[in-house]
Amino acid sequence: MPDTSYFSYLTASIYWSLILCWSAILVFYVAEYRRLRKLSPLVAMLVIVIFIDGLRTLIESGYFGAWYTARTGLIPYSIFELLTRPEYVLLPKLTNLAAAIIIIVFVVRRWFPAMEAEAERHRELARYHAELVQAHNRLQKLQDLRDNLVHMVAHDMRTPLTSIIGSLQIALSDIPEGTTMQEMIGNAVRDAERLEAMTKNLLDINRLEARQLPLEIEPVDLGQCLSEAASRTRYLADEKGLTLALDEPEQSLTVMADSEILARVITNLLQNAIRHTPPEGRVMLQGRRAGEMAQVTVADTGEGISEEIRDRIFDRFFHAVGENSGAAASIGLGLAFCKMAVEAQGGEIWVESEVGEGSSFHFTVPLAE
């Protein structure tokens, strides 16, 4: 006779709830196996083992779910009598045994070899990592050696360069104007001064990196600083036939900066713009308020900067030779100095550029309160 007690119905409902839950779990295992077999074969094998055990649990739950449901009479009672026979009671036990045997065979034939392969892969990765660390250390030592050598050479070049510039300027003062000799010595003075500026940039870059460059942060008139930088580089624009336009702030802007370092940053950006702008082009220098900061812009009508190298132009020793402007190759110290100097004063620097449309370098510096 069917057992219609409350606990019989409760037991049957629990088993069918287990069947639904394990069915959903097995579907999840199948989906995860498809995703993991490419990402991590070893974990995918573990999912297979768990899937087999879950399938065993589902079959067992299905057997007892049908047994208890038939016992209550919700399905034909004859099913209960059938499943109660000893030969059918063995089915869930045989299912457990079969699942255990399959798992053991799978572990022996697939899991252990895969574990060994995974261990070998980790050993190989460890060897590669050790080799990369050694290579990095060697490169770091070479870079330190290069930096020390360049710093030493640049430091030792300053005194003879100062002497050369002084001697050339004295000689230039005694040569009649308009002569070829005056032009040649004038060019030599300018090139020597450019070389002196490069050595100074290099030395200051090293000092900025080591946080050893003292900055005298004080109120600075930005408009006056822009005018001085434009005056200092106007002869370069005139020699090349460029228009150098200065757009000063509409109102006086006082910034907190090191006046000498700020002037060098603006001068470097102007020189860079002039170098990469073809004859009859235009270079514009502008200063304006940007919130709580002052923003300086140096724009040109040069060949522009390609996207491939735009993120590298502020790297030390990186340079790109202009195709149309006839710009001379540079060792990439000016822009590297600008970036470090601007950031050391609490600002930021960036570039906007399109090939064939020119470039605009922007940097910010804090306004005085």
C-alpha positions in Angstrom: 0.0 0.0 0.0 1.3 3.5 -0.8 2.8 5.5 2.1 1.1 8.8 2.1 2.8 10.2 5.2 4.2 13.7 5.4 7.8 12.4 5.6 7.4 10.2 2.5 6.3 13.2 0.4 9.1 15.3 2.0 11.8 12.7 1.2 10.6 12.4 -2.4 10.6 16.1 -2.9 14.1 16.4 -1.5 15.4 13.8 -4.0 13.8 15.5 -7.0 15.3 18.8 -5.8 18.7 17.1 -5.7 18.1 15.8 -9.2 17.4 19.4 -10.5 20.4 20.8 -8.7 22.8 18.2 -9.9 21.5 18.5 -13.5 22.3 22.2 -13.4 25.7 21.5 -11.9 26.5 19.0 -14.6 25.6 21.5 -17.3 27.9 24.0 -15.6 30.7 21.4 -15.6 30.3 20.8 -19.3 30.4 24.5 -20.1 33.5 25.0 -17.9 35.3 22.1 -19.5 34.9 23.6 -22.9 36.3 26.8 -21.7 39.2 25.4 -19.6 40.5 22.7 -21.9 42.3 25.4 -23.9 43.2 27.6 -21.0 44.3 24.9 -18.5 44.2 21.3 -19.6 45.1 20.1 -16.1 42.1 21.9 -14.5 39.9 20.6 -17.3 40.8 17.0 -16.4 39.9 17.8 -12.8 36.5 19.0 -14.0 36.1 15.6 -15.8 36.7 13.8 -12.6 34.2 16.0 -10.7 31.7 15.5 -13.6 31.9 11.7 -13.3 31.3 11.9 -9.5 28.4 14.3 -10.1 26.9 12.0 -12.7 27.1 9.1 -10.3 25.3 11.2 -7.6 22.6 12.2 -10.2 21.9 8.6 -11.1 21.7 7.6 -7.5 19.4 10.4 -6.7 17.2 9.5 -9.7 16.9 5.9 -8.5 15.9 6.8 -4.9 13.7 9.7 -6.1 11.7 7.3 -8.3 11.6 4.8 -5.4 10.2 7.2 -2.9 7.8 8.9 -5.4 6.4 5.5 -6.3 6.1 4.6 -2.6 3.8 7.6 -2.1 1.6 6.6 -5.1 2.4 9.8 -7.1 3.6 7.4 -9.8 2.6 3.8 -10.3 3.2 1.8 -7.1 4.5 -1.1 -9.2 7.7 0.9 -9.8 8.3 0.9 -6.1 7.9 -2.8 -6.0 10.2 -3.2 -9.0 12.9 -1.0 -7.5 12.7 -2.8 -4.1 13.7 -6.1 -5.7 17.4 -7.1 -4.6 18.7 -7.2 -8.2 17.6 -3.6 -8.7 18.8 -2.4 -5.3 22.3 -3.2 -6.5 22.0 -0.7 -9.3 23.1 2.5 -7.3 25.9 0.4 -5.7 27.1 -0.8 -9.0 26.9 2.8 -10.3 29.1 3.9 -7.4 31.6 1.2 -8.1 31.7 1.9 -11.8 32.2 5.6 -11.2 35.1 4.8 -8.8 36.8 2.5 -11.3 36.4 5.0 -14.1 37.9 7.8 -11.9 40.8 5.6 -10.8 41.6 4.5 -14.4 41.3 8.2 -15.6 43.6 9.4 -12.8 46.2 6.7 -13.5 46.2 7.1 -17.3 45.6 10.8 -17.7 46.0 12.8 -14.5 49.4 11.6 -13.3 51.0 12.1 -16.8 49.4 15.5 -17.1 50.7 16.4 -13.6 54.2 15.5 -14.6 53.9 17.5 -17.8 52.6 20.5 -15.9 55.5 20.2 -13.4 58.0 20.1 -16.3 56.3 23.1 -17.8 56.7 25.0 -14.5 60.4 23.9 -14.2 60.9 25.2 -17.7 59.2 28.5 -16.9 61.4 28.8 -13.8 64.5 28.4 -16.0 63.2 31.0 -18.5 62.5 33.4 -15.6 66.0 32.9 -14.1 67.5 33.6 -17.6 65.4 36.7 -18.0 66.4 37.9 -14.6 70.1 37.4 -15.4 69.6 39.1 -18.8 67.8 42.0 -17.1 70.6 42.4 -14.5 73.2 42.4 -17.3 71.2 45.1 -19.2 70.8 47.1 -16.1 74.6 47.0 -15.4 75.2 48.0 -19.0 72.7 50.9 -18.8 74.3 52.0 -15.5 77.7 51.9 -17.1 76.5 53.9 -20.1 74.8 56.5 -17.9 77.9 56.8 -15.7 80.1 57.1 -18.8 77.9 59.7 -20.5 77.6 61.6 -17.2 81.3 61.7 -16.8 82.0 62.7 -20.4 79.3 65.4 -20.2 80.7 66.7 -16.9 84.2 66.9 -18.3 83.1 68.6 -21.5 81.6 71.6 -19.7 84.9 73.4 -18.9 86.5 73.1 -22.4 83.2 74.1 -24.0 83.0 77.2 -21.9 86.6 78.0 -22.9 85.9 77.4 -26.6 82.7 79.6 -26.6 84.5 82.4 -24.8 87.5 82.3 -27.2 85.2 82.2 -30.2 83.2 85.2 -29.0 86.4 87.2 -28.4 87.6 86.3 -31.9 84.2 87.2 -33.3 84.3 90.7 -31.8 87.5 91.5 -33.8 86.3 90.3 -37.2 84.6 92.8 -39.5 80.9 92.4 -40.0 79.5 90.8 -43.2 82.6 88.7 -43.9 82.6 84.9 -44.4 84.8 84.5 -41.4 82.3 86.2 -39.2 79.5 84.0 -40.4 81.6 80.8 -39.9 82.7 81.7 -36.4 79.2 82.8 -35.6 77.9 79.4 -36.6 80.6 77.7 -34.5 79.6 79.8 -31.5 75.9 78.8 -31.9 76.8 75.1 -32.4 79.1 75.2 -29.3 76.3 76.8 -27.3 73.9 74.1 -28.5 76.4 71.4 -27.4 76.8 73.1 -24.1 73.0 73.1 -23.6 72.9 69.4 -24.4 75.5 68.6 -21.8 73.6 70.7 -19.3 70.4 68.9 -20.1 72.1 65.5 -19.7 73.6 66.4 -16.3 70.3 67.8 -15.1 68.4 64.8 -16.2 70.6 62.6 -14.1 70.2 64.9 -11.1 66.4 65.0 -11.6 66.3 61.2 -11.7 68.3 61.1 -8.5 66.2 64.0 -7.0 69.4 65.9 -6.4 68.7 69.0 -8.6 67.7 71.8 -6.2 64.6 73.7 -7.4 64.0 77.3 -6.2 60.3 77.3 -6.4 59.1 81.0 -6.2 56.4 83.2 -7.9 57.3 83.8 -11.5 55.6 86.0 -14.1 54.7 83.6 -16.8 54.2 86.3 -19.5 57.7 87.6 -18.9 59.2 84.1 -19.0 57.4 83.4 -22.4 58.7 86.7 -23.8 62.3 86.0 -22.8 62.2 82.4 -24.3 60.7 83.8 -27.5 63.4 86.4 -27.7 66.1 83.8 -27.0 65.0 81.6 -30.0 63.7 84.2 -32.5 67.1 84.2 -34.4 66.7 80.5 -35.0 63.3 81.1 -36.6 64.6 84.0 -38.6 67.5 82.0 -40.0 65.0 79.3 -41.1 62.4 81.7 -42.5 59.8 80.8 -39.9 57.2 83.0 -38.2 57.4 82.9 -34.4 54.2 84.2 -32.9 53.8 84.9 -29.2 50.3 84.8 -27.7 50.8 86.2 -24.2 48.1 85.7 -21.4 45.4 88.3 -21.5 45.9 88.9 -17.8 49.1 88.6 -15.7 49.7 85.0 -14.6 52.0 84.3 -11.7 53.1 80.7 -11.4 55.1 78.8 -8.7 58.2 77.5 -10.4 61.9 77.6 -10.7 62.3 80.5 -13.1 65.5 79.2 -14.8 64.2 75.7 -15.2 60.8 77.0 -16.5 62.6 79.2 -19.1 64.8 76.2 -20.2 61.7 74.0 -20.7 60.0 76.7 -22.9 63.2 77.3 -24.8 63.7 73.5 -25.4 60.2 73.2 -26.7 60.6 76.2 -29.0 63.9 74.9 -30.4 62.4 71.5 -31.0 59.4 73.1 -32.8 61.7 75.3 -35.0 63.9 72.3 -35.8 61.0 70.2 -37.1 59.1 72.9 -39.0 60.0 73.5 -42.7 60.9 77.0 -44.1 58.0 79.4 -44.2 56.2 77.5 -41.5 54.8 78.9 -38.3 55.6 78.3 -34.6 53.2 79.6 -31.9 53.9 80.1 -28.2 50.9 80.6 -25.9 50.2 80.8 -22.2 46.8 80.7 -20.5 45.0 79.8 -17.4 43.6 76.3 -17.1 41.7 75.9 -13.8 44.2 76.0 -10.9 47.1 75.6 -13.3 48.7 77.7 -16.1 49.1 75.9 -19.4 51.8 76.7 -21.9 51.5 75.5 -25.5 54.1 75.4 -28.2 52.5 74.6 -31.6 54.1 74.2 -35.0 53.2 73.5 -38.6 55.8 70.8 -39.0 55.5 67.3 -40.4 53.8 66.0 -37.2 54.6 62.9 -35.1 53.4 59.5 -36.1 51.3 57.5 -33.5 53.9 54.7 -33.5 56.5 57.0 -31.8 54.3 59.5 -30.0 54.6 57.7 -26.7 58.4 57.5 -26.9 59.4 61.1 -27.7 59.9 62.0 -24.1 62.3 59.0 -23.6 66.0 59.8 -23.1 68.2 59.1 -26.1 65.2 58.7 -28.4 65.1 60.8 -31.6 63.2 60.8 -34.8 64.6 62.7 -37.9 62.1 64.8 -39.7 61.5 63.9 -43.3 60.3 67.3 -44.6 61.8 69.8 -42.3 65.4 68.9 -42.8 65.8 68.7 -39.0 69.2 67.5 -37.8 69.2 64.3 -35.7 69.1 64.9 -31.9 70.1 62.5 -29.1 66.7 63.1 -27.5 67.7 65.0 -24.3 65.6 68.2 -24.6 62.2 66.6 -24.4 63.3 64.1 -21.7 64.6 67.1 -19.6 61.3 68.9 -20.2 59.2 66.0 -19.0 61.3 65.5 -15.8 61.5 69.2 -15.1 57.8 69.8 -15.5 56.8 66.9 -13.3 59.3 67.9 -10.7 57.5 71.3 -10.4 54.1 69.7 -10.0 52.9 69.8 -13.6 52.4 67.5 -16.5 53.4 67.5 -20.2 51.8 65.9 -23.3 51.7 66.2 -27.0 49.0 66.3 -29.6 50.0 65.7 -33.2 48.8 64.5 -36.6 51.2 63.5 -39.4 51.3 66.4 -41.9 49.3 68.7 -39.7 52.0 69.7 -37.1 52.4 69.2 -33.4 51.3 70.9 -30.2 53.2 70.4 -27.0 51.4 71.4 -23.8 52.6 71.5 -20.2 51.1 72.8 -17.0 52.6 74.5 -14.0 50.8 75.5 -10.7 49.5 79.0 -10.3 50.5 81.0 -7.4 47.8 81.4 -4.7 
